[in-house]
Amino acid sequence: MFRKIAVAAGLMAASMVAPAQAQNYPEKPIEFIVPWGPGGGSDTLMRIVAQGLADETGQAVPVINMPGVGGNVGLAEFAKRPADGYTISQIHEGLLISNATGITDLNWNSFMPIGLLASSPQYLTLSKNDNFSNFEEMVAYAKEHPGAIRAGVTLAGVPHLHMAMIEDALGIQFSYVGYEGTGQRIRALVGGNIDVAIGDVSSAGQFVENGDLIFAAVGTPERTDDEPTVPTLKELGVDADLTVTRGVVLPKGTPQEVADQLEAILAKVMKRPDVIEKIKNVGSEAVFLGQEEYKTYLGKLDATVGRLVGKLQG
């Protein structure tokens, strides 16, 4: 009887202090596991967010890089961490693809999504070639010559998903060539070893400016400030969102009060002029979707990945 009463009392006490703890959150440093190597897009962007989070809270936010297997090594380690709000991590579209293709059992809903923070517009990028020089000509050529267009991608990665979205929307077929990273794909495109690829301003913008490559379309809802003359896929009649988004997650089971507090802090971080400027300077856009909107976004994307997974494994 005493044990039952003690347990009940303990639960009551915990329920009374939880909101107070959340109000004072964070009371110590927050470890930020970035499941990618130093210097890449995720690392660069999340270090900007980490500094903004530290400035906003007054607590240190050390970034710990845990690369390997497309981000899955770090996320597997993160999933084991205490669900107390003092370890956070980052996900992007690659996790959903890894889950759909059987690389990992983890998926976006294995964690508590707190906020989408950064979006990197992706461009359908063309080589200089004799067969097509813009989006409409590429589509026409692809329909007349199924499989003839060589598309450079990271196989079973986000660029592969984006190309599969374009294939699916237009009823065309590419011939895929695998590359490890964006830099390799863009160099191959400049060299004429492939015909199309997914690029961004930071990786391909200079080549476009020099006249070596062509931005045929951008996969954002509206034209970008960086490339205002490049039409959106939506303008061209294609319903596909080609962006790489990065958001913060907590371990599943973290108290909702803590999750709500972190969401509120991140909303403030993403309004900081210094954070917005730094993110823009590395070719991305500072955005913010809170918990519910972010979960809706991820759920919709997960359905798209599931529908196109055959193309990613083929």
Secondary structure by P-SEA (a helix, b strand, c coil): caaaaaaaaaaaaaaaaaaaaaaacccbbbbbbcccccccaaaaaaaaaaaaaaaaccbbbbbbbbccccaaaaaaaaaaccccccccccccaaaaaaaaacccccccccbbbccccbbbbbccccccccccccaaaaaaaaaaccccbbbbcccccaaaaaaaaaaaacccccbbbbbccaaaaaaaaaaccccbbbbcccccaaaaaacccccccccccccccccccccccccccccccccccccccccccccaaaaaaaaaaaaaaaacaaaaaaaaaacbbbbbbcaaaaaaaaaaaaaaaaaacccccc
